[in-house]
Structures are given as C-alpha cells and as structure tokens.
Amino acid sequence: MSNDAAALVAGAKEWATLYGDYSNGEEGAVLTAPLRFRAAWAANDSGALADMFVENGSFLAGDRQLMNREEIRSYMAEAFAGGLKGSRMVTDVREIRMLTDSVAIAITDGGIIPDGQESLGDADRIRIMWVAVKQNGDWRLVSYQSSPVTG
C-alpha cells in the first residue's frame, strides 16, 4: 500500500471512531454536521465552517452572538488569522436526540487545542450544544453554543 493510501485508511479509521455509539442511522447522519464543522476548523477554513450553518444560523463565540453565515465567516476568518491560527477542535459525543425527522440536538464534550499544543488542558474543556436541521437531505447547523466544563 502506498504512503498516500495508508494515510487515507488511517484517517478514515480515526474519523470512524468519532461517531461513538452513533455510527449508523439518522443519528449518525446528524453527527456529520458537527464533524464537518470540526474538519473545517482543523483546516482553519472559515468559509467551509460558515457553510455548515443555515443562512440565518446562530453561533455564540465567547460573548458575541453571530446571527448569519456572513457574520460567522467574517469572525472566524479574523480568528483563524489571529489567536486561533493553527488551532483544532476536539469533540466526544455525549448524546444525539432526534426532536423530529428533520430537527436534532447533538451534545459533545471537547475544546479547542491551540497551535503547538498536543492535548486539551482541563481548563479549556467545553460542552457544545449543536442544533441541526435536515435541508434537502443534508444536515446543517442552526445553532452552536458552548459552555465551559468545570469541576
């Protein structure tokens, strides 16, 4: 197997573990939205990250409430050019709850690992609530809100 093929297989195996207990069914499909958000963050790609939201999606970033894709894109472009440059997000799924056939909530634990660090510090742990909606057969984010996890 070539080095490129081996890297792809290793990457696929790593991403498969991110689904936890939700690797199949509609819950697994819901989880693709937060995981694509995470992949866009790892690439520091503000456009791809913003495109994971519906047009009027809501993203709570610190104390700032971003209310549409363009605000999210602009804010994250500045963040990825500044203090979040090279950072990556880690998440572990706690729960996925289907509210209807086309609306779901996912709850994850994780955080943001700054560039140059190998792991997440205890003080940097967050819990994220993702609200997702199915549009044209694809899951998109309506809302992202994170809170610090302490104690």
Buried (B, 14 or more C-beta within 10 A) or exposed (E): EEEEEEEEEEEEEEEEEBBBEBEEEBBBBBBBBBBBBBBBBBEBBBEBBBBBBBEEBBBBBEEEEBEBBEBBBEBBBEBBEEEBEEBBBBBEBBEBEEEEEEBBBBBBBBBBBBEEEEEBEEEBBBBBBBBBBBEEEEBBBBBBBBEEBEE
